[in-house]
């Protein structure tokens, strides 16, 4: 744990997120390499094209990096264990009691045609 008297920024969450971003990005790059290597949907042939191959590869790598990196970060956030003090005896989180709305919706009267 950190010392409460210590001044400065606690970088643990930032390191946690950047680590999972890197893991997701690298796994996405491995996926893209497999797509090109196994020529899925003709992507390997597209990569071999001298005119548009490098642009297609760069675009696919960028999109997969963003998608897989954010998915890895989101998964890591959702898998962080919760503190026991957040739970009550039933195992559910504490919520404010539900209140009735201040107004009640009523159906509008139907209009006749003609």
Secondary structure, 3 states (H helix, E strand, C coil): CCCCCCCCCCCHHHHHHHHHHHHHHHHHHHHHHHHHHCCHHHHHHHHHCCCCHHHHHHHHHHHHHHHHHHHHHHHHHHCCCCCHHHECCCCCECCCCCCCCCCCCCCCCCCCCC
